[in-house]
Amino acid sequence: MKNLMLSLMVLALSGVVTVNANTHQPAVVKAQLQDEKKEVKVEELPDAVKATLASDEYKEWQAQKAYMVKPGTGAEYYEIELKKGEEAKTVKLDKDGKVVA
């Protein structure tokens, strides 16, 4: 009877270890899918992005900083920090100058 109880305890503990090991796996996957963000010079942005920034919607805003973002999933885009007086905002544009949600 003691051997049976010992066997059941070992099985129960191994099940807990397996469950705990599985709960940590998504964190590893998430770390592998992080966005890669690299600063780029505003003057080196693609012409289509510069054209969008010069359009009526953004012409009063000054680009302060720009980044090329390579998401873990999805297409690359540019994240541009804009400023107008005391106001600040960030716009995300793809290489064709279209707004990215």
N, C-alpha and C positions, 0 to 999 in steps of 0.2 A: 504494500500500500504506500509506503514511503517513497518507493521508486516511481510510482505512478504520480504522486503529488509533485515530486521533484521534476519529473518530465513535463507536467502541465505548467509548472512555474517557469521552466526554461522556455517552453513554447510561448507562453504569455509575454515574457520579457522580450523575446526575439520579435514578436509582433509589434511591441511598442517601439523598439529600435527601428524597425522597418518603417513604421508610420512617421516617426520623427525624421528619419533620413529623407523620406519623400516630401515632407513639408518644407525642407530647406532647398529643394531643387529649383523651384520657380525663382528664388532670389538670384541664383547663379545665371539662369536664362535671362532675367531682366538686366543684369549687369552687362551681359554680352550685347544687348540691344540698345545701349545708351547712345544718345545723339553725340556726334562729334562736331564741335564748334570751333572754327578757326577764324581769327580776325583777318579782315582784308581791308585794303585802303579804299576809301569811298571812290576815289578817282579811277580805281581799277575794276569797278563794277561793270558788268556787261552793258552794252549800249541800250538794250531793251529796258533794263532796270533803271538806267539813268533817264531814259525817256519817260518812264512812269513817274519818277520822282520830279521831273520837270513839268508834268501835267498839271492842269488846274487844281486837282485834288490835293497835290502835295507841294506846289510851287512856293508857298509861303513858309514851308518847313525847311530847316537846314539839317542835312544828314551829319550826325556827329560821329557815329561809329557804324561799321558794317561787319557782319560775320557770314561766313559760308557754313551752313549747317548741313551735315550729312546724318540724317536720322537712321536709327537702327532698322527701321522699315520705312518705305516710302521714298519719294524723290527728294533730291537736294533742293535747297532754297537759300535765299539771302535774308538775313534778319538785320534790319536797318533801324538804328536808334535815331529818331527825329526830334528836333526841338524848334519851338516857335515861341519866342519870349520866355515866359516862365513855364509854358506847357511843354510836356514831353510825351512821346508815344513811340511805339515800336511797330513797324510794318514788316510783314514777311512776303517776299516776292520770289517767284520762280525765275529761272534764267531768261524767260520770255517777258518778264516784267508784269506777270499776272499775280494778283493777290492770292496768297496761300492761306487757307483757313487754319 
